[in-house]
Amino acid sequence: MVGRGRPPPPPQVARDEGIRPRRRNMEDEENMYGKLKFNMPKFKGEDDAEAYLSWALKVDKIFRIHNYSGAKKVAMASLEFEDYANTWWEQVVTLREEKGDPPIDTWEDMKEEMQARFVPTHYKTDLFNKLQKLKQGTKTVEEFFKEMELTMMRANIQESENQTIARFFNGLNYPIKKIVEFQPYSNMVELVHQASKAERQVNEDIPTSSTYQHQSTWYVEHQDHGEDDTSWSREGEEQLIEKMYTELDPKSPQERKEEKGTASPEPGLTGLLTGPPGPGRPAS
């Protein structure tokens, strides 16, 4: 019985009640993911922004499924530093202690410190410039798309799907682009599939693999010089065909004429290289 004027005692709280929710969360995570085995990726501190960004992405994935404290995340990540990265991080920790600054005890703060060191300030500008100039060239359609997509993600470019579709379509090689132009697609994935299908068709129609290499080189050279790949002049295609013949057969044009008379180039070659009829180009 409580005496008069004396307040009732505070309710008894279990000593471990405050940590129960966290323990339950950890148990829930174990039930969801199981006891995953993993190895923290190593980081050497290479002079390569891509190496750091790839490492940070892998570590992010590990920490997303484990409820570690911030300090433990920092300790786990730094344990896998090697070579320059290990020496650099120890110096960062020592200098902060000497200055009386608080230690880096969250993963986000650690990433911020590392990004300032291993990702140069001009990195995003370089990505923007790369993206503006990116063309398929000698890459496959799938390689071209993945490079474009990865560059956009690294540069954190936010644009509509229609803008991305236009960017990808305009970077395709001319024969593939001309086939895809008349194919149905409603989104980026469908466009990539149509472009890959067109690529297979172009490869099947090309007489030899060496011819395709010559053709791809011609595209890259002309695109690098800022020329419009849709302006197919008669003079340009004759020069291209002559170049291919010269590399395949070292004889002079006059010698080939004397041997073959007025024979036309290889069957299928002219049609692939000249493109569709246009201004100043009669249909054959």
Order of alpha helices (4+ residues) and beta strands (2+ residues): alpha-alpha-alpha-alpha-alpha-alpha-alpha-alpha-alpha-alpha-alpha-alpha-alpha-alpha
